Amino acid sequence: MSSGKTDTSIKGYIEVDQELCKGCQICISFCPKDAISASDKLNASGYLTVFLNDSGQCTGCAICALVCPEVAIEVYRG
C-alpha cells in the first residue's frame, strides 16, 4: 500500500477530509465497530471533526462513507 501501512492484521482504515467534515457525527453513530471518534480540533470552517481512532477495529465496511452527507470519508481495505 502506498500509505505505508504494512501491518497485515489491519482489515481496513478510513481517511477523513477534515475540511469537508462538518462534525455531524452520523458516521460515529453508524460505525458497527466504534472505530470513529469525535475530535477536539476545529477545521478552517470552525467545525469539530471526526477521526479514525486507534482501536484497530475498522474493517473497511464503508458504512461511514455511505452515510456521510459531506462525502468527507474515504475507505481503504487492506
C-alpha positions in Angstrom: 0.0 0.0 0.0 1.2 3.5 -0.8 0.1 4.8 2.7 2.9 3.0 4.4 0.6 0.7 6.3 2.3 -2.7 6.4 0.6 -4.4 9.3 -1.2 -7.4 7.8 -3.7 -7.5 10.7 -5.3 -4.2 9.6 -8.5 -5.0 7.8 -9.3 -1.5 6.8 -9.0 2.1 7.6 -10.6 5.5 6.7 -9.3 8.9 5.9 -11.5 11.9 6.8 -11.1 15.1 4.8 -11.0 17.4 7.8 -12.0 20.4 5.7 -15.1 18.7 4.3 -16.3 17.3 7.6 -18.9 19.3 9.4 -18.9 17.3 12.6 -22.4 15.9 12.3 -21.1 12.6 13.8 -23.5 10.5 11.8 -20.6 8.2 10.9 -19.9 7.6 14.6 -23.5 6.5 15.1 -23.4 4.1 12.2 -19.9 2.6 12.7 -20.5 -1.1 13.8 -17.0 -1.3 15.4 -16.9 2.1 17.2 -13.8 2.9 15.2 -14.6 6.6 14.7 -14.3 9.2 17.4 -15.1 12.9 17.7 -12.1 15.3 17.6 -11.5 18.3 19.8 -9.8 20.1 16.9 -11.6 22.7 14.7 -11.3 22.8 10.9 -11.0 26.0 9.0 -14.8 26.4 9.0 -15.0 26.1 12.7 -16.4 22.5 12.9 -15.3 19.8 15.3 -14.4 16.9 13.0 -14.1 13.2 13.4 -11.2 10.8 13.0 -10.4 7.1 12.9 -9.4 6.1 16.5 -6.5 3.8 17.3 -8.7 0.8 18.3 -7.7 -1.1 15.1 -11.3 -2.3 14.7 -12.0 -0.8 11.3 -13.0 -3.5 8.8 -13.4 -1.2 5.8 -17.1 -1.9 5.6 -17.7 1.7 4.2 -20.9 2.3 6.1 -19.4 5.6 7.4 -18.7 6.8 3.9 -22.2 5.9 2.7 -23.9 7.8 5.4 -21.6 10.9 5.3 -23.7 13.8 3.9 -20.5 15.7 3.0 -18.7 12.8 1.3 -15.7 13.5 3.5 -14.7 9.9 4.2 -12.5 7.6 2.0 -12.4 3.9 2.9 -9.4 1.6 2.3 -9.4 -2.1 2.7 -6.2 -3.9 3.2 
